[in-house]
């Protein structure tokens, strides 16, 4: 249990660093948009709670990357994939999970919760965010897979008829 918790935290930390380096340093360095995940977190906090105290948006962004998104891969995406398509390589699952995170962030949180345009109007930041979420998911999954931390859904035996 301690090994799993440590690995989940390490995967979330490395993936969050990769996401931020890609979206806030590499992307603008190569002439593309700069991600503002803390800004989105702040807008979400302001909409939901009517306030965005200093540091709260950064904390929300950090906790989302360190804990919540990586648990989503570990406890939902990968076990479902292993139950339905066990032969599928984990990197495909991670990529699809990254796309799902992108939809959640840019449609669910930015649009439905914070009231921004869906997918931020499909501007340059939209596509950097897509790749950033895929980078996040692949890095997190790679750490989990390398360490062998994979959750399986329990098998359900169906009684024989007859």
C-alpha atoms as an extended CHARMM CRD file, in Angstrom:
* protein
*
       162  EXT
         1         1  UNK       CA              0.0000000000        0.0000000000        0.0000000000  PROA      1               0.0000000000
         2         2  UNK       CA              2.8020000000        2.4610000000        0.8650000000  PROA      2               0.0000000000
         3         3  UNK       CA              4.5980000000        1.5740000000       -2.3690000000  PROA      3               0.0000000000
         4         4  UNK       CA              1.4270000000        2.2020000000       -4.3780000000  PROA      4               0.0000000000
         5         5  UNK       CA              0.7450000000        5.5270000000       -2.6550000000  PROA      5               0.0000000000
         6         6  UNK       CA              4.3450000000        6.6490000000       -3.1820000000  PROA      6               0.0000000000
         7         7  UNK       CA              4.2390000000        5.6200000000       -6.8380000000  PROA      7               0.0000000000
         8         8  UNK       CA              0.9200000000        7.4230000000       -7.4230000000  PROA      8               0.0000000000
         9         9  UNK       CA              2.3140000000       10.5880000000       -5.8440000000  PROA      9               0.0000000000
        10        10  UNK       CA              5.5760000000       10.3300000000       -7.8050000000  PROA      10              0.0000000000
        11        11  UNK       CA              3.6760000000        9.7310000000      -11.0520000000  PROA      11              0.0000000000
        12        12  UNK       CA              1.4400000000       12.7310000000      -10.3870000000  PROA      12              0.0000000000
        13        13  UNK       CA              4.4170000000       14.9300000000       -9.4960000000  PROA      13              0.0000000000
        14        14  UNK       CA              6.4570000000       14.0190000000      -12.5660000000  PROA      14              0.0000000000
        15        15  UNK       CA              3.4270000000       14.3040000000      -14.8470000000  PROA      15              0.0000000000
        16        16  UNK       CA              2.4920000000       17.7150000000      -13.4420000000  PROA      16              0.0000000000
        17        17  UNK       CA              6.0460000000       18.9410000000      -13.9440000000  PROA      17              0.0000000000
        18        18  UNK       CA              5.9970000000       17.6270000000      -17.5210000000  PROA      18              0.0000000000
        19        19  UNK       CA              2.6260000000       19.3090000000      -18.1620000000  PROA      19              0.0000000000
        20        20  UNK       CA              3.8050000000       22.6540000000      -16.7860000000  PROA      20              0.0000000000
        21        21  UNK       CA              7.1990000000       22.5580000000      -18.5300000000  PROA      21              0.0000000000
        22        22  UNK       CA              5.5340000000       21.6970000000      -21.8250000000  PROA      22              0.0000000000
        23        23  UNK       CA              2.6730000000       24.1760000000      -21.5540000000  PROA      23              0.0000000000
        24        24  UNK       CA              4.3730000000       27.0810000000      -19.8580000000  PROA      24              0.0000000000
        25        25  UNK       CA              7.9470000000       26.8710000000      -21.1360000000  PROA      25              0.0000000000
        26        26  UNK       CA              8.4350000000       24.7270000000      -24.2350000000  PROA      26              0.0000000000
        27        27  UNK       CA              5.2590000000       25.6900000000      -26.0660000000  PROA      27              0.0000000000
        28        28  UNK       CA              5.8710000000       29.4600000000      -25.8820000000  PROA      28              0.0000000000
        29        29  UNK       CA              9.5720000000       28.8990000000      -26.5710000000  PROA      29              0.0000000000
        30        30  UNK       CA              8.5870000000       27.3510000000      -29.9050000000  PROA      30              0.0000000000
        31        31  UNK       CA              6.1090000000       30.1280000000      -30.7100000000  PROA      31              0.0000000000
        32        32  UNK       CA              2.8850000000       28.5080000000      -29.5330000000  PROA      32              0.0000000000
        33        33  UNK       CA              0.4290000000       29.5290000000      -26.8180000000  PROA      33              0.0000000000
        34        34  UNK       CA              1.3020000000       29.4160000000      -23.1330000000  PROA      34              0.0000000000
        35        35  UNK       CA             -0.9750000000       27.4050000000      -20.8730000000  PROA      35              0.0000000000
        36        36  UNK       CA             -2.5580000000       29.0930000000      -17.8700000000  PROA      36              0.0000000000
        37        37  UNK       CA             -3.8650000000       26.2290000000      -15.7150000000  PROA      37              0.0000000000
        38        38  UNK       CA             -3.6980000000       28.3300000000      -12.5660000000  PROA      38              0.0000000000
        39        39  UNK       CA             -5.8620000000       30.9640000000      -14.2700000000  PROA      39              0.0000000000
        40        40  UNK       CA             -8.4650000000       28.3400000000      -15.1470000000  PROA      40              0.0000000000
        41        41  UNK       CA             -8.3580000000       26.9940000000      -11.5900000000  PROA      41              0.0000000000
        42        42  UNK       CA             -8.8350000000       30.5390000000      -10.2670000000  PROA      42              0.0000000000
        43        43  UNK       CA            -11.8080000000       31.1760000000      -12.5560000000  PROA      43              0.0000000000
        44        44  UNK       CA            -13.3290000000       27.8880000000      -11.4310000000  PROA      44              0.0000000000
        45        45  UNK       CA            -12.8610000000       28.7240000000       -7.7450000000  PROA      45              0.0000000000
        46        46  UNK       CA            -14.3260000000       32.1710000000       -8.2740000000  PROA      46              0.0000000000
        47        47  UNK       CA            -17.3900000000       30.7530000000      -10.0500000000  PROA      47              0.0000000000
        48        48  UNK       CA            -18.0080000000       27.9520000000       -7.5610000000  PROA      48              0.0000000000
        49        49  UNK       CA            -17.1870000000       29.7560000000       -4.3050000000  PROA      49              0.0000000000
        50        50  UNK       CA            -17.4260000000       33.4220000000       -5.2660000000  PROA      50              0.0000000000
        51        51  UNK       CA            -13.8040000000       33.9630000000       -4.2580000000  PROA      51              0.0000000000
        52        52  UNK       CA            -10.2840000000       33.0240000000       -5.2450000000  PROA      52              0.0000000000
        53        53  UNK       CA             -8.0320000000       33.5220000000       -2.2210000000  PROA      53              0.0000000000
        54        54  UNK       CA             -4.3250000000       34.0510000000       -2.8810000000  PROA      54              0.0000000000
        55        55  UNK       CA             -2.6410000000       30.7250000000       -3.5650000000  PROA      55              0.0000000000
        56        56  UNK       CA             -5.8640000000       28.7140000000       -3.7740000000  PROA      56              0.0000000000
        57        57  UNK       CA             -5.8050000000       28.3850000000       -7.5700000000  PROA      57              0.0000000000
        58        58  UNK       CA             -2.1990000000       27.2110000000       -7.5570000000  PROA      58              0.0000000000
        59        59  UNK       CA             -3.0680000000       24.7130000000       -4.8270000000  PROA      59              0.0000000000
        60        60  UNK       CA             -6.0580000000       23.4260000000       -6.8200000000  PROA      60              0.0000000000
        61        61  UNK       CA             -3.9140000000       23.0040000000       -9.9530000000  PROA      61              0.0000000000
        62        62  UNK       CA             -1.1920000000       21.2220000000       -7.9590000000  PROA      62              0.0000000000
        63        63  UNK       CA             -3.5480000000       18.8550000000       -6.1340000000  PROA      63              0.0000000000
        64        64  UNK       CA             -5.3830000000       18.0370000000       -9.3430000000  PROA      64              0.0000000000
        65        65  UNK       CA             -2.1260000000       16.9860000000      -11.0020000000  PROA      65              0.0000000000
        66        66  UNK       CA             -0.4800000000       15.3770000000       -7.9890000000  PROA      66              0.0000000000
        67        67  UNK       CA             -3.4700000000       13.3450000000       -6.8590000000  PROA      67              0.0000000000
        68        68  UNK       CA             -6.7700000000       13.4550000000       -8.7220000000  PROA      68              0.0000000000
        69        69  UNK       CA             -5.8050000000       13.0090000000      -12.3760000000  PROA      69              0.0000000000
        70        70  UNK       CA             -3.3170000000       10.2230000000      -11.6450000000  PROA      70              0.0000000000
        71        71  UNK       CA             -5.8700000000        8.3740000000       -9.5210000000  PROA      71              0.0000000000
        72        72  UNK       CA             -8.2930000000        8.6350000000      -12.4400000000  PROA      72              0.0000000000
        73        73  UNK       CA             -5.8560000000        6.7560000000      -14.6540000000  PROA      73              0.0000000000
        74        74  UNK       CA             -4.9370000000        4.2300000000      -11.9560000000  PROA      74              0.0000000000
        75        75  UNK       CA             -8.4510000000        3.5010000000      -10.6690000000  PROA      75              0.0000000000
        76        76  UNK       CA            -10.6650000000        4.0600000000      -13.7160000000  PROA      76              0.0000000000
        77        77  UNK       CA             -9.0110000000        4.3000000000      -17.1400000000  PROA      77              0.0000000000
        78        78  UNK       CA             -6.4490000000        1.5040000000      -16.9350000000  PROA      78              0.0000000000
        79        79  UNK       CA             -8.6260000000       -1.0570000000      -15.0860000000  PROA      79              0.0000000000
        80        80  UNK       CA            -11.4770000000       -0.5200000000      -17.5480000000  PROA      80              0.0000000000
        81        81  UNK       CA             -9.1390000000       -0.9030000000      -20.4950000000  PROA      81              0.0000000000
        82        82  UNK       CA             -7.6360000000       -4.0870000000      -19.0260000000  PROA      82              0.0000000000
        83        83  UNK       CA            -11.1250000000       -5.5120000000      -18.4990000000  PROA      83              0.0000000000
        84        84  UNK       CA            -12.4220000000       -4.6300000000      -21.9750000000  PROA      84              0.0000000000
        85        85  UNK       CA             -9.3350000000       -4.6610000000      -24.2290000000  PROA      85              0.0000000000
        86        86  UNK       CA             -6.5330000000       -6.3570000000      -22.2820000000  PROA      86              0.0000000000
        87        87  UNK       CA             -4.2540000000       -6.6030000000      -25.3250000000  PROA      87              0.0000000000
        88        88  UNK       CA             -4.2290000000       -2.8050000000      -25.8350000000  PROA      88              0.0000000000
        89        89  UNK       CA             -0.9050000000       -1.1940000000      -24.9100000000  PROA      89              0.0000000000
        90        90  UNK       CA             -1.0000000000        1.1380000000      -21.9150000000  PROA      90              0.0000000000
        91        91  UNK       CA              0.3110000000        4.0570000000      -23.9970000000  PROA      91              0.0000000000
        92        92  UNK       CA             -2.8680000000        4.0310000000      -26.0990000000  PROA      92              0.0000000000
        93        93  UNK       CA             -4.9460000000        4.0740000000      -22.9320000000  PROA      93              0.0000000000
        94        94  UNK       CA             -2.8430000000        6.9240000000      -21.5540000000  PROA      94              0.0000000000
        95        95  UNK       CA             -3.2210000000        8.9450000000      -24.7510000000  PROA      95              0.0000000000
        96        96  UNK       CA             -6.9940000000        8.4910000000      -24.7440000000  PROA      96              0.0000000000
        97        97  UNK       CA             -7.0700000000        9.3690000000      -21.0520000000  PROA      97              0.0000000000
        98        98  UNK       CA             -5.1440000000       12.5600000000      -21.8440000000  PROA      98              0.0000000000
        99        99  UNK       CA             -7.7950000000       13.4740000000      -24.4150000000  PROA      99              0.0000000000
       100       100  UNK       CA            -10.4930000000       12.7910000000      -21.8050000000  PROA      100             0.0000000000
       101       101  UNK       CA             -8.6810000000       15.0690000000      -19.3280000000  PROA      101             0.0000000000
       102       102  UNK       CA             -8.5520000000       17.7690000000      -22.0060000000  PROA      102             0.0000000000
       103       103  UNK       CA            -12.3120000000       17.4970000000      -22.5930000000  PROA      103             0.0000000000
       104       104  UNK       CA            -12.9140000000       17.5870000000      -18.8300000000  PROA      104             0.0000000000
       105       105  UNK       CA            -10.6970000000       20.6530000000      -18.3570000000  PROA      105             0.0000000000
       106       106  UNK       CA            -11.6300000000       22.7130000000      -21.4090000000  PROA      106             0.0000000000
       107       107  UNK       CA            -15.2770000000       21.7980000000      -21.7700000000  PROA      107             0.0000000000
       108       108  UNK       CA            -16.3160000000       20.6100000000      -18.3170000000  PROA      108             0.0000000000
       109       109  UNK       CA            -14.4330000000       23.0300000000      -16.1080000000  PROA      109             0.0000000000
       110       110  UNK       CA            -13.7020000000       26.0000000000      -18.3990000000  PROA      110             0.0000000000
       111       111  UNK       CA            -17.0730000000       26.0780000000      -20.1510000000  PROA      111             0.0000000000
       112       112  UNK       CA            -19.6900000000       24.3990000000      -17.9720000000  PROA      112             0.0000000000
       113       113  UNK       CA            -18.3030000000       25.5630000000      -14.6230000000  PROA      113             0.0000000000
       114       114  UNK       CA            -16.3390000000       28.7820000000      -15.2960000000  PROA      114             0.0000000000
       115       115  UNK       CA            -18.5390000000       30.0220000000      -18.1690000000  PROA      115             0.0000000000
       116       116  UNK       CA            -15.7960000000       30.4210000000      -20.7630000000  PROA      116             0.0000000000
       117       117  UNK       CA            -16.2030000000       29.5090000000      -24.4260000000  PROA      117             0.0000000000
       118       118  UNK       CA            -16.2430000000       25.7380000000      -25.0520000000  PROA      118             0.0000000000
       119       119  UNK       CA            -12.6650000000       24.5740000000      -25.5100000000  PROA      119             0.0000000000
       120       120  UNK       CA            -11.6470000000       28.2210000000      -25.0620000000  PROA      120             0.0000000000
       121       121  UNK       CA            -12.9140000000       29.0090000000      -28.5580000000  PROA      121             0.0000000000
       122       122  UNK       CA            -10.5590000000       26.5660000000      -30.2770000000  PROA      122             0.0000000000
       123       123  UNK       CA             -7.6870000000       29.0500000000      -30.2120000000  PROA      123             0.0000000000
       124       124  UNK       CA             -3.9740000000       28.2260000000      -29.9820000000  PROA      124             0.0000000000
       125       125  UNK       CA             -4.2040000000       27.4880000000      -26.2690000000  PROA      125             0.0000000000
       126       126  UNK       CA             -6.7710000000       24.7710000000      -27.0110000000  PROA      126             0.0000000000
       127       127  UNK       CA             -4.2940000000       22.6650000000      -28.9450000000  PROA      127             0.0000000000
       128       128  UNK       CA             -1.4080000000       23.2500000000      -26.5400000000  PROA      128             0.0000000000
       129       129  UNK       CA             -3.7560000000       22.1270000000      -23.7600000000  PROA      129             0.0000000000
       130       130  UNK       CA             -4.6210000000       18.9800000000      -25.7150000000  PROA      130             0.0000000000
       131       131  UNK       CA             -0.9690000000       18.0240000000      -26.0950000000  PROA      131             0.0000000000
       132       132  UNK       CA             -0.2320000000       19.0690000000      -22.5150000000  PROA      132             0.0000000000
       133       133  UNK       CA             -2.9040000000       16.7470000000      -21.1430000000  PROA      133             0.0000000000
       134       134  UNK       CA             -1.6420000000       13.9070000000      -23.3290000000  PROA      134             0.0000000000
       135       135  UNK       CA              1.9180000000       14.5460000000      -22.0970000000  PROA      135             0.0000000000
       136       136  UNK       CA              0.6100000000       14.5010000000      -18.5170000000  PROA      136             0.0000000000
       137       137  UNK       CA             -1.2360000000       11.2030000000      -18.9840000000  PROA      137             0.0000000000
       138       138  UNK       CA              1.6050000000        9.4300000000      -20.7900000000  PROA      138             0.0000000000
       139       139  UNK       CA              4.1850000000       10.4850000000      -18.1800000000  PROA      139             0.0000000000
       140       140  UNK       CA              1.9250000000        9.4580000000      -15.2770000000  PROA      140             0.0000000000
       141       141  UNK       CA              1.0910000000        6.1300000000      -16.9170000000  PROA      141             0.0000000000
       142       142  UNK       CA              4.7350000000        5.4330000000      -17.7530000000  PROA      142             0.0000000000
       143       143  UNK       CA              5.7070000000        5.8430000000      -14.1050000000  PROA      143             0.0000000000
       144       144  UNK       CA              2.8690000000        3.5870000000      -12.9340000000  PROA      144             0.0000000000
       145       145  UNK       CA              3.5670000000        0.9460000000      -15.5790000000  PROA      145             0.0000000000
       146       146  UNK       CA              7.3300000000        0.9940000000      -14.9840000000  PROA      146             0.0000000000
       147       147  UNK       CA              6.7560000000        0.4340000000      -11.2790000000  PROA      147             0.0000000000
       148       148  UNK       CA              4.0950000000       -2.2250000000      -11.9340000000  PROA      148             0.0000000000
       149       149  UNK       CA              1.3830000000       -0.3010000000      -10.1180000000  PROA      149             0.0000000000
       150       150  UNK       CA             -1.7530000000       -1.3630000000      -11.9700000000  PROA      150             0.0000000000
       151       151  UNK       CA             -5.2120000000       -1.9070000000      -10.4980000000  PROA      151             0.0000000000
       152       152  UNK       CA             -7.3470000000       -4.7430000000      -11.8130000000  PROA      152             0.0000000000
       153       153  UNK       CA            -11.1050000000       -4.8570000000      -11.6230000000  PROA      153             0.0000000000
       154       154  UNK       CA            -12.2660000000       -7.8880000000       -9.6570000000  PROA      154             0.0000000000
       155       155  UNK       CA            -13.4040000000      -10.7620000000      -11.8160000000  PROA      155             0.0000000000
       156       156  UNK       CA            -17.0690000000      -11.6140000000      -11.6380000000  PROA      156             0.0000000000
       157       157  UNK       CA            -17.9400000000      -15.2050000000      -12.2010000000  PROA      157             0.0000000000
       158       158  UNK       CA            -21.1400000000      -15.7750000000      -14.0980000000  PROA      158             0.0000000000
       159       159  UNK       CA            -22.9000000000      -18.9650000000      -13.0150000000  PROA      159             0.0000000000
       160       160  UNK       CA            -23.3380000000      -21.5880000000      -15.7110000000  PROA      160             0.0000000000
       161       161  UNK       CA            -26.8570000000      -22.0540000000      -17.0130000000  PROA      161             0.0000000000
       162       162  UNK       CA            -28.1920000000      -25.4950000000      -17.3270000000  PROA      162             0.0000000000
